[in-house]
Amino acid sequence: MDSSKEAEIITHKSLREQVYEYLRKKLDGGELSPGSFINLNEMSERLG
């Protein structure tokens, strides 16, 4: 193996982790206010 190449580490996140991170980013970015409506269709399209 070529020592100049780094091994690629693949990590898989659970759906729960993906949803948490998505909502956390929306809250932290001010796109979503605490207690506001969450569009489940939009979230499911973005997260697959």
N, C-alpha and C positions, 0 to 999 in steps of 0.2 A: 504494500500500500504506500502511496506517496505521502511522505510526512508533511508536505506543505499543505495538504488538504485536511481540514478539520472535519471530524465526524459530525454529521447532521443529527441532531437530537430531535425526535418527533414526539411531541406531547399531545395527548388527546384530553380534552376537557369534557366533563360531563355537561349535559344540557343545563343542569342546575347552575353549574359554574358559569356557563356562557350567558345565561339569563341574568345572573347576579352582576356580572361584569358589564353587560349592556345597560342595565338599569342604573348601576353605580356611575357609569360614564355620563349618562343622561342627567342624573341628579347633580353630579359635580360640575357639569358643563352648563347648568342652568336651563337645559332644554326641557326638564321635567321638574315640576314643583312637588314637594311632599303633599300627598293627598290628592294629586291630580289624576285624571283618567289615563289609563294605559291602553293603547290600541294594540290588542293582542294579535290582530291580523298583520299589522305592520311589523311587530316584533317577530312573529313566526316567519315572515318572508325574509327578514334580514338575517335571522339565525339559521334558517334552513329547516 
